[in-house]
């Protein structure tokens, strides 16, 4: 790939200086910094040095120092010279920017360089950085989810003192820094290399490093100029004295080629991360807390009699909900308990010191929420509960009847809804009912709403999962009068302009944007006998043999709300009425283009427009051009825009806390999504029957990237057993392709088949292998069985199928199954994912 041209900035002469071999000298009383990093940019991208204080632009990339590039072997080397006055230290960070001075990505962290005392005027400081993305696994493993929860014996060393040195004659001070997020207690990082000061590769003569933090280590050493270039590696000295050297080729510290100019006084090597041969891999169980069932139910024996009676009544009500969570009855029962407790002891609690502390700590959200609860109508309250129960939290979605939308309405686009385009789950798309975010408004205060929300969540959790992470690249925005998702479009996106369409000979926009309804279409949808009745009740005849909907039925919501007895005939059966409603929705969706409500000259291609009878009725030239534009809109023209959008939104969220962030990246994934997730350190999701790769039927767990969660199923799809027993053809294909089976696949997912599938996921390279509990329990012959069709947690295509699932066994029964524990322990040990107490299967 050819490098981009030098950037036209105040440092444009740096390119000439670099090409001339670093010939310029620093003015009197100043130092000359030489920055270097290798990074492959795209055309029009540049690497810049941004930093603290006016010397480096006060973190403003418009005032930063832009580097120049040249090819060195197979690398693209970016370098530049920056003169600065003599200072004790300076801080900087590398960034990739475009020619509009927009930051496309930052390097993993800002660095501080401590300069030796007494440097001569014009001294050269060589700063060589290994570009490291924020998403490097070693940096992700240093986040709080691992540092405070997963690591049982994590290295606690920090605040070490680095011995700062001054250069002597014919010597250079070399400063080394490296990161590692997996160190255990008693382990320390060291350097071993080809100079006497680095041990001459003798394992017992390593150079010890000091911990700036538990995951960042640094050391300084004086090296004779005659010893350079010098190869080296980092090592980990274990508590037992053994030494583990990092993987990969030797690193090298060398003097820059400078055509006889003076040698640097200080060479700084920011070497990124320790290169481990094998990284930590773990496993876990996914289970909704509301589904857990214990033999120990709500007890009332230690409470006052008046409270105990209410609680006992509520307890019996809750116990009756064995087969599923009934949210209305559950809320009613729990509110009765809460009211009984409050009536008895509430006044005293409100005056207590504990409540005073709680109120002061949470006043920012507590006050507006209390006012909201007081002012909202009761029906609004129950509607909010109903909507909330039917929808999972997609991209942090909020309900239109929530305190957030009431308090900050400008942050949300209340006249539209968010959802998903047609996909594996639903050919009509999904409409979740949430408003979309007004990202432009949110950006005005640096995404404060998000930062406050996440900071509060971090008080309770160390990790969170972004459901539908695509919403931070683009969201599927649907008109507010729709109940399905098929008439939506992406936001942000580059629409089709009127000029663009007209230049291709496409001009009849009413024909393309209005539902295409003719006698022929009506008969195809409803049949010859029913078509006239439908037309008479719901449509108005227009010129040219076309129809349009009457105003009262012009939207999807209006059509979906038609009562059964008013659909056509009063004696129409419910199934017949549903067929009529579905047919009317088909007519409403029979369009080719969607108008932009805010720009009359902008249009969006309706998803899968070529499947509509409206499209099929067009002349061939129009069909060809519109299909070409449709494919370009959905698969090509948005990529740069969505990458840019994600780099605005996701870093703001991830920087708000130290929590581990996972992203659900299933469905129709744009090409930019996985690279951005890798750059930022977002952990993706891999479901074997929903492969991320194009052109394959099933994912191969052994080929999953490290920064992923491998899981055989999720809350939004059937369990592994359910899928196996429901889809005969796919079952046979999976049996042959993924399990190397011969003959006909077993009709039922036996424990042996299930174990094989689960072991594939445990053996994957993925950082985490997470298993829904419903996929593990069938391995046990001791536990009672449950039909798999009753174990799916949520069906996103069915608004009446929401999160009601409850386990069919108690936690005590599961804990008592020693054979199941031993089997899972053996499987994890075989996959090198086991980090607990050894269990004997004997």
C-alpha positions in Angstrom: 0.0 0.0 0.0 1.4 3.4 -0.9 1.7 5.9 1.9 -0.4 9.1 1.8 1.2 12.4 0.8 2.8 14.6 3.5 0.2 16.5 5.4 0.0 20.3 4.8 0.6 21.5 8.3 3.0 23.6 10.3 5.3 20.6 10.5 5.3 20.0 6.7 9.1 20.5 6.7 9.5 17.4 8.9 9.2 15.3 5.8 12.2 17.0 4.3 14.1 16.8 7.5 13.5 13.1 7.9 14.5 12.4 4.3 17.7 14.3 4.9 18.7 12.1 7.7 17.6 14.1 10.8 20.0 16.9 9.9 18.3 19.9 11.6 19.5 20.9 15.0 17.6 22.2 18.0 18.0 25.9 18.9 20.0 26.9 21.9 18.5 26.0 25.2 16.2 23.3 23.7 16.0 19.6 23.0 15.2 17.8 19.8 12.6 15.0 20.1 12.6 12.3 17.4 9.3 10.3 17.4 9.0 7.0 15.5 6.3 4.4 15.1 5.3 1.9 12.5 1.7 1.9 11.5 -0.2 1.1 8.2 -2.6 3.9 7.4 -5.2 4.2 4.7 -5.0 6.8 2.0 -5.6 10.3 3.5 -4.7 9.2 7.0 -1.8 10.6 9.0 -0.1 9.9 12.4 0.2 12.8 14.7 1.8 13.5 18.1 -0.6 15.2 20.4 0.1 16.1 24.0 -0.1 18.1 27.2 0.6 21.9 27.2 1.2 24.3 24.3 4.3 22.4 23.1 2.1 19.6 21.9 -1.1 21.5 21.2 -3.0 21.0 24.5 -4.4 17.7 23.1 -5.9 19.6 20.1 -5.0 17.6 17.0 -5.3 20.8 14.9 -2.2 22.0 16.8 -0.5 18.7 17.0 2.8 17.6 15.3 2.1 15.6 12.2 4.7 12.9 11.4 5.9 11.9 7.9 6.1 8.4 6.6 8.4 6.2 4.5 8.7 2.5 3.7 11.2 0.5 5.7 11.1 -3.1 4.6 7.6 -4.3 5.0 6.7 -1.5 7.5 5.4 2.0 7.0 7.5 4.1 9.4 6.1 7.4 10.7 8.6 9.8 12.2 9.2 13.4 12.9 11.4 15.9 14.7 9.9 18.2 17.4 12.1 20.9 19.1 11.1 21.8 22.6 12.6 23.9 25.4 14.4 22.1 28.2 11.8 20.5 30.5 11.9 17.9 33.2 9.3 15.7 31.5 6.6 15.7 28.8 3.4 13.7 28.0 2.1 12.8 24.6 -0.2 10.4 22.8 -0.2 9.2 19.2 -3.3 9.5 17.1 -4.4 8.7 13.6 -6.1 11.7 12.0 -7.6 12.5 8.6 -7.0 15.6 6.5 -10.1 17.3 8.2 -8.2 17.1 11.5 -10.5 14.5 12.9 -9.1 11.8 15.2 -9.9 8.4 13.7 -8.2 6.4 16.5 -5.8 7.0 19.4 -3.0 4.7 20.4 -3.6 2.8 23.6 -2.4 5.3 26.1 -0.6 8.6 26.8 3.0 8.3 27.7 5.2 10.4 30.0 8.9 10.7 29.2 11.1 11.7 32.2 14.2 13.4 30.9 17.7 13.1 32.4 18.9 16.0 34.4 21.6 18.2 32.9 21.1 17.5 29.2 23.2 19.6 26.9 21.6 22.1 24.6 20.4 20.5 21.4 20.4 17.0 22.9 18.4 14.4 21.0 15.8 12.2 22.6 14.7 9.3 20.5 11.1 8.1 21.3 10.3 4.8 19.6 6.8 3.5 20.2 5.3 0.2 19.2 1.8 1.2 18.1 -0.7 -0.6 20.3 -4.5 -0.4 19.9 -6.6 0.2 22.9 -8.1 -3.3 22.3 -4.9 -5.2 22.8 -5.8 -8.3 24.9 -3.2 -7.6 27.5 -4.8 -4.2 28.2 -8.3 -5.6 28.2 -7.2 -8.2 30.8 -6.0 -5.4 33.0 -9.5 -4.0 33.4 -11.4 -4.3 36.7 -13.5 -7.3 35.6 -10.2 -9.3 35.6 -8.1 -7.4 38.1 -10.7 -7.5 40.9 -12.8 -10.5 40.1 -11.2 -13.1 37.9 -7.6 -13.1 39.0 -7.4 -14.9 42.3 -3.7 -14.3 42.8 -3.1 -11.1 40.8 0.2 -9.2 41.0 -0.3 -6.3 43.4 3.0 -4.6 42.9 2.8 -0.9 41.9 4.3 2.5 42.5 7.8 1.2 42.0 10.7 3.7 41.8 12.6 3.8 38.5 16.2 4.8 39.0 16.7 7.7 36.6 20.2 7.9 35.0 22.3 10.6 33.2 24.1 9.8 30.0 27.9 9.5 30.2 30.5 9.9 27.5 30.1 7.3 24.7 26.9 6.0 26.4 23.2 6.4 25.9 20.5 6.0 28.5 17.9 3.5 27.3 14.4 3.5 28.9 12.2 0.4 28.4 8.5 0.1 29.2 6.2 -2.8 28.6 2.7 -3.9 29.8 1.3 -7.2 30.9 -2.2 -7.7 32.5 -1.8 -11.3 33.5 0.9 -11.2 36.1 0.4 -13.3 39.3 1.5 -12.4 42.8 5.2 -12.8 43.1 5.9 -12.4 39.4 8.0 -9.6 38.0 9.0 -8.4 34.6 12.6 -8.2 33.5 14.8 -7.7 30.4 17.4 -10.0 28.9 19.5 -9.0 25.9 22.7 -9.0 24.0 24.6 -6.4 26.0 26.5 -6.9 29.3 24.1 -4.4 31.0 21.2 -6.7 29.8 22.8 -9.9 31.0 24.4 -11.1 27.7 21.5 -13.5 27.4 22.5 -15.2 30.6 19.2 -16.3 32.3 20.5 -15.4 35.8 21.7 -12.0 34.8 18.5 -10.2 33.8 17.8 -6.5 34.3 15.0 -6.1 36.8 12.2 -3.6 36.0 10.0 -1.5 38.3 6.2 -1.6 38.4 4.6 1.7 37.7 1.4 -0.2 38.2 0.6 -3.9 38.5 0.5 -4.1 34.6 3.1 -1.5 33.5 6.8 -2.0 34.1 9.7 0.3 33.3 13.5 0.3 33.6 16.5 2.5 32.6 20.0 1.4 31.8 23.1 3.0 30.3 24.3 1.2 27.2 27.7 1.8 25.5 27.3 3.2 22.0 29.5 0.4 20.8 26.9 -2.2 22.0 24.2 -0.9 19.7 22.3 -2.2 17.9 21.3 -4.7 20.7 18.7 -7.4 20.6 16.6 -8.1 23.7 13.4 -9.7 25.1 11.2 -9.2 28.1 10.8 -12.0 30.6 8.7 -12.9 33.6 10.5 -14.0 36.7 8.2 -16.3 38.7 8.1 -16.6 42.4 10.0 -19.9 42.2 12.9 -18.3 40.4 12.1 -19.7 36.9 12.1 -17.4 33.9 9.6 -17.2 31.1 10.8 -15.3 28.0 8.2 -13.7 25.7 7.3 -15.3 22.4 8.2 -14.0 19.0 11.4 -12.6 17.5 13.9 -10.6 19.4 13.3 -6.9 19.9 16.0 -4.4 19.0 17.2 -1.1 20.4 19.3 0.8 17.9 20.5 4.3 17.1 18.5 6.0 14.3 20.3 6.4 11.0 21.3 10.1 11.1 24.2 10.4 8.7 26.8 11.3 11.2 24.7 13.7 13.3 25.1 13.5 17.1 23.8 10.4 18.9 20.8 10.7 21.1 21.3 11.1 24.8 18.1 9.1 25.6 16.5 6.3 23.8 12.9 5.5 25.0 11.3 2.3 24.0 7.5 2.1 24.6 7.3 -1.6 23.6 3.5 -2.2 24.0 2.7 -5.5 25.6 4.5 -8.6 26.7 4.1 -11.3 24.0 2.6 -14.3 25.7 2.8 -17.7 24.1 -0.7 -18.5 25.4 -3.3 -16.1 26.9 -5.7 -16.7 29.7 -9.0 -18.3 28.7 -12.0 -18.7 31.0 -15.5 -20.1 31.1 -18.8 -19.2 32.7 -22.5 -19.8 32.9 -25.2 -17.4 31.6 -28.5 -17.5 33.5 -31.1 -14.9 34.2 -31.3 -14.1 37.9 -35.1 -14.1 37.7 -35.1 -17.7 36.5 -33.3 -19.1 39.6 -35.3 -21.1 42.0 -34.3 -22.2 45.5 -35.8 -24.5 48.0 -35.6 -21.6 50.5 -38.5 -19.4 49.7 -39.5 -16.0 51.2 -39.8 -16.4 55.0 -42.0 -14.4 57.3 -41.3 -16.0 60.7 -39.1 -13.2 62.0 -41.2 -10.3 61.0 -44.0 -8.4 62.8 -47.4 -10.1 62.5 -49.0 -7.5 60.4 -46.2 -7.6 57.9 -45.8 -11.3 58.0 -49.4 -11.9 57.0 -49.0 -9.8 53.9 -45.7 -11.4 53.0 -47.1 -14.9 53.5 -50.0 -14.1 51.1 -47.6 -12.6 48.6 -45.2 -15.6 49.0 -48.0 -18.1 48.1 -48.8 -15.9 45.1 -45.2 -16.0 43.9 -44.9 -19.8 44.6 -47.8 -20.4 42.2 -45.7 -19.0 39.3 -43.7 -22.2 38.8 -43.7 -22.4 35.0 -42.8 -18.8 34.3 -42.4 -15.3 35.5 -45.7 -13.4 35.5 -44.5 -9.8 35.7 -47.8 -8.2 36.5 -48.6 -10.6 39.4 -45.0 -10.5 40.6 -44.9 -6.7 40.7 -48.2 -6.6 42.4 -47.1 -9.1 45.1 -43.7 -7.4 45.7 -45.4 -4.0 45.9 -47.7 -5.3 48.6 -44.7 -6.5 50.5 -42.9 -3.2 50.1 -46.0 -1.2 51.1 -46.5 -3.4 54.2 -42.9 -2.9 55.3 -43.0 0.8 54.6 -46.3 1.3 56.5 -44.7 -0.4 59.5 -41.2 1.0 59.6 -41.0 3.5 56.8 -41.1 6.7 58.8 -38.2 5.6 61.0 -36.2 4.6 58.0 -36.7 8.0 56.3 -35.2 9.6 59.4 -32.3 7.2 59.7 -28.7 8.0 59.1 -28.4 5.3 56.5 -31.2 6.7 54.4 -29.7 10.2 54.7 -26.4 8.9 53.2 -28.2 7.0 50.5 -30.2 10.2 49.5 -27.1 12.3 49.4 -25.1 9.8 47.3 -27.9 9.3 44.8 -29.7 12.7 44.8 -28.8 13.4 41.1 -31.1 10.6 39.9 -33.3 10.0 42.9 -34.9 13.5 43.0 -36.0 13.5 39.3 -37.1 9.9 39.5 -39.3 10.6 42.6 -40.9 13.6 40.9 -41.5 11.6 37.8 -43.2 8.8 39.7 -45.4 11.4 41.5 -46.5 13.1 38.3 -46.9 10.2 35.8 -50.4 8.9 35.3 -51.1 5.4 36.6 -51.9 4.1 33.1 -48.5 5.5 31.9 -46.8 3.6 34.7 -48.3 0.3 33.7 -47.7 0.9 30.0 -44.0 1.5 30.9 -43.9 -1.8 32.7 -45.6 -3.6 29.9 -43.2 -2.2 27.3 -40.2 -2.8 29.4 -41.1 -6.4 30.0 -41.4 -7.2 26.3 -38.1 -5.8 25.1 -34.5 -6.6 26.0 -32.2 -3.6 26.5 -30.9 -3.0 23.0 -28.0 -0.5 22.8 -29.0 0.8 26.2 -32.5 1.6 24.9 -34.9 3.6 27.1 -38.6 3.5 27.0 -40.6 6.5 25.6 -42.5 6.6 29.0 -39.3 6.8 31.2 -37.8 9.3 33.5 -34.9 9.8 31.0 -37.1 10.9 28.1 -39.2 13.0 30.5 -36.2 14.8 32.0 -34.0 15.0 28.8 -36.3 14.9 25.8 -33.8 16.6 23.5 -31.5 13.6 23.8 -34.0 11.3 22.1 -35.8 11.3 18.8 -39.2 10.7 20.2 -41.2 10.6 16.9 -39.4 7.5 15.7 -38.5 4.0 17.0 -35.5 1.8 16.9 -35.2 -1.8 15.8 -33.4 -4.1 13.5 -33.7 -4.8 9.7 -34.9 -8.1 8.5 -32.5 -10.9 9.5 -32.2 -14.4 10.9 -34.7 -13.6 13.6 -37.5 -12.0 11.6 -38.0 -11.4 7.9 -40.1 -8.4 8.7 -37.4 -6.8 10.9 -37.9 -5.8 14.5 -39.5 -2.8 16.1 -38.5 -2.4 19.8 -40.5 0.8 20.4 -37.6 2.7 21.9 -36.8 6.2 20.6 -33.5 6.6 18.8 -30.7 8.6 20.3 -30.0 12.2 19.3 -26.2 11.7 19.1 -25.6 15.3 18.0 -27.3 16.6 21.1 -25.6 14.1 23.3 -22.2 15.0 22.0 -22.6 18.7 23.2 -21.6 17.8 26.8 -19.3 14.9 25.9 -22.0 12.3 26.2 -22.7 13.1 29.9 -25.9 11.1 30.0 -24.0 8.0 29.1 -21.1 8.7 31.4 -23.3 9.3 34.4 -25.4 6.2 33.6 -22.3 3.9 33.3 -20.5 5.4 36.3 -23.5 4.4 38.4 -23.7 0.9 36.9 -20.0 0.5 37.7 -20.8 0.6 41.4 -22.5 -2.7 41.1 -20.9 -4.5 38.1 -17.4 -5.1 36.6 -18.6 -5.9 33.1 -21.5 -5.1 30.8 -22.8 -6.3 27.5 -24.0 -4.0 24.8 -27.0 -5.6 23.2 -27.0 -4.7 19.5 -23.7 -2.9 19.4 -24.5 -2.0 15.8 -26.5 0.9 17.3 -23.3 2.7 18.1 -22.3 2.5 14.4 -25.8 3.1 13.0 -29.3 2.4 14.2 -32.3 1.1 12.3 -34.7 4.0 12.6 -38.4 3.3 11.9 -41.2 5.8 11.5 -43.3 6.1 14.7 -46.5 4.9 13.0 -45.0 1.5 12.1 -45.3 -1.6 14.2 -42.9 -3.8 12.1 -39.3 -3.0 11.2 -39.3 -3.4 7.4 -40.0 0.3 6.5 -36.9 1.6 8.4 -33.6 3.0 7.3 -30.2 3.4 8.8 -29.3 6.5 10.8 -26.8 7.9 10.2 -26.5 7.0 6.5 -25.9 8.6 3.2 -29.3 8.6 1.4 -30.1 8.5 -2.3 -30.5 12.0 -3.5 -33.0 13.2 -6.0 -30.2 14.3 -8.3 -28.6 10.9 -8.0 -31.8 9.1 -9.0 -32.7 11.5 -11.8 -29.2 11.2 -13.3 -30.0 7.5 -13.7 -33.3 8.2 -15.4 -35.5 7.6 -12.3 -38.0 10.4 -11.7 -41.5 9.2 -10.7 -41.1 9.4 -6.9 -44.7 9.2 -6.0 -44.9 5.9 -7.9 -41.9 4.6 -6.0 -42.7 5.9 -2.5 -46.5 5.3 -2.3 -47.8 1.7 -1.8 -48.3 0.1 -5.2 -51.9 -1.2 -5.1 -53.8 -2.4 -8.2 -56.6 -4.8 -8.8 -54.0 -7.4 -9.8 -52.1 -6.9 -6.6 -55.3 -7.1 -4.5 -56.3 -10.4 -6.0 -52.8 -11.8 -5.5 -52.9 -10.9 -1.8 -56.6 -11.6 -0.9 -58.0 -13.7 -3.7 -60.6 -12.8 -6.3 -63.6 -13.0 -3.9 -62.2 -11.0 -1.0 -60.3 -8.3 -2.9 -63.3 -6.1 -3.7 -64.5 -6.1 -0.1 -61.0 -5.1 1.1 -60.8 -2.3 -1.5 -64.2 -1.0 -0.6 -63.5 -0.8 3.2 -59.9 0.3 3.3 -58.9 1.9 0.0 -59.8 4.7 -2.3 -59.6 4.3 -6.0 -57.3 6.6 -7.9 -56.7 7.4 -11.6 -55.0 4.7 -13.7 -56.5 1.7 -11.9 -54.5 2.4 -8.7 -55.6 2.5 -5.1 -54.5 4.3 -2.0 -55.3 3.7 1.7 -58.0 5.7 3.3 -56.5 8.2 5.8 -57.8 6.2 8.8 -55.8 3.2 7.7 -52.7 4.8 6.2 -50.2 3.5 8.8 -49.1 0.1 10.0 -50.2 0.8 13.5 -53.7 1.7 12.3 -53.9 -1.5 10.3 -52.6 -3.6 13.2 -55.2 -2.1 15.5 -58.3 -3.1 13.4 -60.6 -5.1 15.7 -61.4 -8.7 14.7 -65.2 -8.0 14.4 -64.6 -4.9 12.3 -62.1 -6.3 10.0 -64.6 -7.2 7.3 -67.6 -9.3 8.3 -68.7 -9.4 12.0 -68.7 -13.2 11.9 -65.2 -13.5 10.6 -63.1 -15.9 12.5 -59.9 -14.6 14.3 -57.6 -16.5 12.0 -59.4 -15.0 9.0 -59.2 -11.5 10.4 -55.4 -12.0 11.1 -54.9 -13.0 7.4 -56.7 -9.8 6.3 -54.6 -7.7 8.6 -51.4 -9.3 7.4 -52.5 -8.7 3.8 -53.2 -5.1 4.5 -49.7 -4.7 6.0 -48.2 -6.4 2.9 -49.9 -3.7 0.8 -48.7 -0.9 3.1 -45.1 -2.2 2.8 -45.3 -2.6 -1.0 -43.0 0.4 -1.8 -39.6 0.8 -3.4 -38.3 4.0 -1.9 -38.8 5.7 1.5 -39.0 9.5 1.8 -36.8 11.2 4.3 -39.2 13.1 6.7 -36.7 15.9 7.1 -35.4 16.3 3.6 -37.8 16.1 0.6 -34.9 15.5 -1.8 -33.5 12.4 0.1 -34.7 8.8 -0.2 -33.9 5.4 1.2 -34.2 2.1 -0.6 -36.8 -0.1 1.1 -35.1 -3.3 2.5 -35.2 -6.1 -0.1 -37.1 -3.9 -2.5 -36.7 -6.4 -5.3 -39.0 -8.8 -3.5 -42.0 -6.4 -3.8 -44.6 -6.5 -6.5 -44.1 -2.7 -6.8 -40.5 -3.3 -7.9 -41.5 -6.1 -10.2 -43.9 -3.8 -12.0 -41.2 -1.4 -13.0 -39.5 -1.2 -16.4 -36.2 -3.2 -16.6 -33.9 -0.2 -16.6 -35.4 1.2 -13.4 -35.2 -2.2 -11.8 -31.5 -2.6 -12.6 -30.6 0.9 -11.4 -32.6 0.7 -8.2 -31.2 -2.7 -7.3 -27.7 -1.4 -7.8 -28.4 1.6 -5.6 -30.1 -0.7 -3.0 -27.0 -2.9 -2.8 -24.7 0.1 -2.6 -26.7 1.7 0.2 -26.8 -1.5 2.4 -23.4 -2.9 1.7 -20.9 -0.2 0.5 -21.5 3.5 0.8 -21.9 3.7 4.5 -18.7 2.1 5.8 -16.6 5.2 6.3 -19.5 7.1 7.9 -20.3 4.3 10.3 -16.6 3.8 11.3 -16.5 7.5 12.0 -19.7 7.4 14.1 -18.5 4.5 16.2 -15.2 6.3 17.0 -17.3 9.2 18.3 -19.7 7.2 20.5 -18.0 4.0 21.7 -14.8 5.5 23.2 -17.0 7.9 25.2 -18.8 5.0 26.8 -15.7 2.8 27.3 -13.7 5.7 28.8 -16.4 6.4 31.4 -15.5 3.4 33.5 -13.0 0.6 33.8 -15.6 -2.1 33.2 -15.1 -4.8 30.7 -17.3 -4.2 27.6 -18.8 -7.0 25.5 -20.7 -6.3 22.3 -23.5 -8.4 20.7 -22.4 -8.3 17.1 -24.8 -10.8 15.4 -26.9 -10.3 12.4 -26.1 -8.2 9.3 -22.7 -6.9 10.2 -21.0 -4.1 8.2 -17.4 -4.6 7.3 -16.2 -1.8 9.6 -17.7 -3.4 12.8 -15.2 -6.1 13.7 -12.1 -4.0 13.0 -13.4 -1.2 15.2 -14.2 -3.7 18.0 -10.7 -5.1 17.8 -9.2 -1.6 17.9 -11.2 -0.6 20.9 -11.0 -3.8 22.9 -14.7 -4.8 22.6 -15.3 -8.5 23.1 -17.5 -9.9 20.3 -20.0 -12.8 20.4 -19.8 -15.9 18.3 -22.9 -18.3 18.0 -22.0 -21.4 15.9 -25.3 -21.5 14.1 -25.1 -17.8 13.2 -21.6 -17.6 11.6 -19.9 -14.2 11.4 -18.1 -15.4 8.2 -19.9 -15.1 4.8 -20.5 -18.1 2.7 -20.5 -20.7 5.5 -23.4 -22.5 7.2 -21.8 -22.8 10.7 -19.0 -21.1 12.6 -15.9 -23.1 13.4 -15.2 -22.5 17.1 -11.5 -23.5 16.6 -11.2 -20.4 14.2 -12.8 -17.9 16.5 -10.7 -14.8 17.4 -9.3 -14.5 20.9 -11.3 -11.4 21.7 -14.7 -13.1 21.5 -17.2 -15.0 23.7 -17.9 -18.5 22.3 -21.5 -19.6 23.1 -23.7 -22.3 21.7 -26.8 -20.2 22.1 -28.1 -17.0 23.7 -31.2 -15.6 25.4 -32.7 -14.6 22.0 -32.6 -17.9 20.3 -33.6 -21.5 21.1 -31.3 -23.7 23.3 -28.9 -26.1 21.6 -31.3 -29.0 22.2 -34.3 -26.9 21.0 -32.5 -25.9 17.8 -31.3 -29.5 17.1 -34.8 -31.0 17.4 -36.6 -28.2 15.5 -34.6 -27.9 12.3 -34.1 -31.3 10.7 -32.2 -30.2 7.6 -29.8 -27.9 9.5 -29.4 -30.7 12.1 -28.2 -33.1 9.4 -25.9 -30.6 7.8 -24.4 -29.7 11.2 -24.0 -33.4 12.1 -22.0 -34.1 9.0 -20.0 -30.9 8.7 -19.2 -30.0 12.3 -19.4 -33.4 14.2 -18.1 -35.6 11.3 -21.1 -37.8 11.7 -22.1 -40.5 9.2 -25.6 -41.5 8.3 -28.7 -39.9 9.7 -28.3 -37.5 12.6 -29.9 -38.5 15.8 -33.4 -37.0 16.1 -32.8 -35.9 19.7 -29.8 -34.1 21.0 -28.4 -36.8 23.2 -26.0 -36.0 26.1 -23.2 -37.4 24.0 -24.0 -35.1 21.1 -24.5 -32.1 23.4 -21.2 -32.8 25.1 -19.4 -32.9 21.7 -20.8 -29.5 20.8 -20.0 -27.9 24.2 -16.4 -29.3 24.1 -15.9 -27.6 20.7 -16.7 -24.3 22.3 -14.5 -25.0 25.3 -11.6 -25.8 22.9 -12.0 -22.5 21.0 -9.3 -19.8 21.2 -12.0 -17.4 22.5 -11.2 -15.4 25.7 -14.4 -16.7 27.2 -16.7 -19.7 26.6 -20.1 -18.9 28.2 -22.8 -21.5 28.3 -26.5 -20.9 29.0 -27.4 -23.1 32.0 -30.1 -24.7 29.9 -27.4 -26.1 27.6 -25.5 -27.7 30.5 -28.3 -29.3 32.6 -29.2 -32.0 30.0 -25.8 -33.5 30.4 -27.0 -34.8 33.8 -29.0 -38.1 34.0 -29.9 -37.3 37.6 -31.7 -34.0 37.0 -35.3 -34.0 35.8 -35.8 -33.1 32.1 -37.7 -30.1 30.7 -39.0 -29.8 27.1 -36.5 -27.6 25.2 -39.3 -25.5 23.7 -40.0 -24.2 27.2 -36.4 -23.2 27.9 -36.0 -20.3 25.4 -35.7 -17.1 27.4 -36.8 -14.6 24.8 -38.3 -14.7 21.3 -37.6 -11.3 19.8 -40.0 -11.9 17.0 -43.0 -12.4 19.3 -43.9 -9.5 21.6 -46.0 -11.9 23.7 -43.0 -14.1 24.4 -40.9 -12.2 26.9 -38.6 -13.0 29.7 -40.7 -15.5 31.7 -38.3 -18.4 31.9 -37.7 -20.2 35.2 -35.5 -23.1 35.9 -37.3 -26.4 36.3 -34.9 -27.5 39.1 -33.7 -25.8 42.3 -30.2 -24.5 42.9 -29.9 -27.1 45.7 -30.6 -29.9 43.2 -27.9 -28.6 40.8 -25.4 -28.2 43.6 -25.9 -31.7 44.8 -25.2 -33.2 41.4 -21.5 -34.2 41.9 -21.3 -36.1 38.7 -22.3 -33.1 36.6 -19.7 -31.0 38.4 -17.0 -33.5 37.7 -17.9 -33.8 34.1 -17.8 -30.1 33.5 -14.5 -29.9 35.4 -13.0 -32.6 33.2 -14.2 -30.8 30.0 -12.7 -27.5 31.2 -9.4 -29.1 32.2 -9.1 -30.7 28.8 -9.6 -27.3 27.2 -7.2 -25.6 29.6 -10.0 -23.3 30.8 -10.2 -24.7 34.4 -8.9 -22.4 37.1 -10.6 -23.8 40.2 -10.3 -26.7 42.6 -9.5 -30.1 41.1 -12.4 -32.6 41.4 -11.9 -36.3 41.3 -14.2 -38.3 39.0 -13.5 -41.5 41.0 
